[in-house]
Amino acid sequence: MTAQTAIVTAPAKLSGKQIAINGLLAIGVAIGANVIARFILGALLTIPADFPPMQLPAIAFFTALYGAGATVVYWLINRLASNPPRVWLLVVIVGFVLTALPNLALAANPAAAPFPGGTTTLFSLLLVYHVVALIVYYFLIPRRR
């Protein structure tokens, strides 16, 4: 019997240009997906017009802002981590928790919000947009062609 040695090589890391392209694509897809989610939620529930976080401009702005941040973070992970996919998963989970905390706090006490019209249900529903963006960013930013 002979011993066999398996050589496992890590896949090549993405270039900064590829990460930037993936990030822009992911931002566009996440905004589109969140707009669709908003239309679905609007068809199922009454969403007051005076509740700014559930309006399309705010949804698009914050989705893009978080996407830009996620792209920069993935670029750093790709440069510094020996196992970018594992680190990316952990960062995405921690990032979701950190961005969900303000929504959960306002859901617990809607009167503390800096704008009118918020209810526990509306602040909780904002988490739908976080989950949609999380899924898109998790899969698209590190994708290989």
BELFEN-V127357 format. One line per field, one symbol per residue. ss: DSSP state (A for helix, B for strand, O for the rest). phi: phi as a letter, one per 30 degrees, with the letter a starting at -180 (. if undefined). burial: # if it has 24 or more other C-alpha atoms within 12 Angstrom, else .. A space follows every 50 residues. Layout:
ss=???
phi=???
burial=???
//
This chain:
ss=OOOOOOOOOOOOOOOAAAAAAAAAAAAAAAAAAAAAAAAAAAAAOOOOOO OAAAOAAAAAAAAAAAAAAAAAAAAAAAAAOOOAAAAAAAAAAAAAAAAA AAAAAAAAOAAAOOOOOOOAAAAAAAAAAAAAAAAAAAAAOOOOO
phi=.cdccccccddddddedddddddddddddddedddddddddddcbdcddc cedcceddddddddddddddddddededdcddbedddeedddddddeddd edddddddbeddddbdjdbedddddededddededddddddddcd
burial=............##....#################.##........#... ######..######.#############.....##.###.##..##..## ..##.#...........##.#######################..
//
